[in-house]
Amino acid sequence: MNLSAKYDIEAPVDFVYRELTDFQAWEHTAMRRGAEVSRVDRRATPGPGMEWQIAFPFRGKVRKARLQLAAAKPTSHITVGAVTKMVDGTLAFDLLDLAANRTRVEVRMIAKPKTLAARIYVQTLKLGRRKLEANFAQKVAQFAVEMEDRHRRASAKTV
């Protein structure tokens, strides 16, 4: 199953990239939402190869996943891979510098089921694809607006 959404953010591409690669902030956000997050790699500097083990509640059960930063090209691309017992997935962010203070973010999610139960679940999701795509686009837009707000606050502090 593939989902994608685009959004133009009123912030420079450098700022957007820094926000997307602020992995400590992502870890804290996940923990505030009830996930258990632990870093499992031994990298001294951020970059491809970083890994996390996470456990989170979903539909009444605790699910576990292993996330890995697969690729990070400064100011243009980030790819995160996810492996669970039932599904392998990829989340990719492509950044396009439109102007000095405007960045287009394209987010693509790919989920590949590994078990029969997962295939059936993904098939049922495809039946409501329009609603799922709309929800995905809404979440990307909400994330982008929050990032714009952080940029506005950061810009106001430096003025």
Phi, psi and omega in degrees: 000132180242135173230146175211154178206150178236150175206139176265125184253135177278072178197151179293153182300325178299316180296314181299315180298316179300319179296317181292332182257017174274080188293329176296320178296319177298317179300314180295321178298315179297319180293322177296333180268010174100004180271152171260127185233130174222136179279132185246351179271171180242024181294137177277329181240148178296142177164179180307138183108346177297140182223148177226147171252126180232151174227132185213149177282133177210122181051047174081001179231155174273122180256149180239144179213155173242123180252143178222134173285107186275324181207146176209108177251113187313132178060015178219329188203141174219134176230130177240129177260148179228137178233126173234178180296329186248339187219141168254142182216165177222137174237119184239136176244123174248131181248136178232121180283107182270324180201180183302328184231033181213130182227133174266129177246125173248125180247127178238134177237132178236129178237126180242111180292144181250343182238165178298316180299320179292322178297319179295318179298313180297322179297319178293326177296323181295334178296327178252038187303317182300316180293319179297316178296320178295318178296319179297313179298322179294319178294320178296316179297317179299316178299317181294319179296319177298322179293320176299319179297317178297321178295316179300316179295318179294321179293323181293327180291327183275349182274000000 
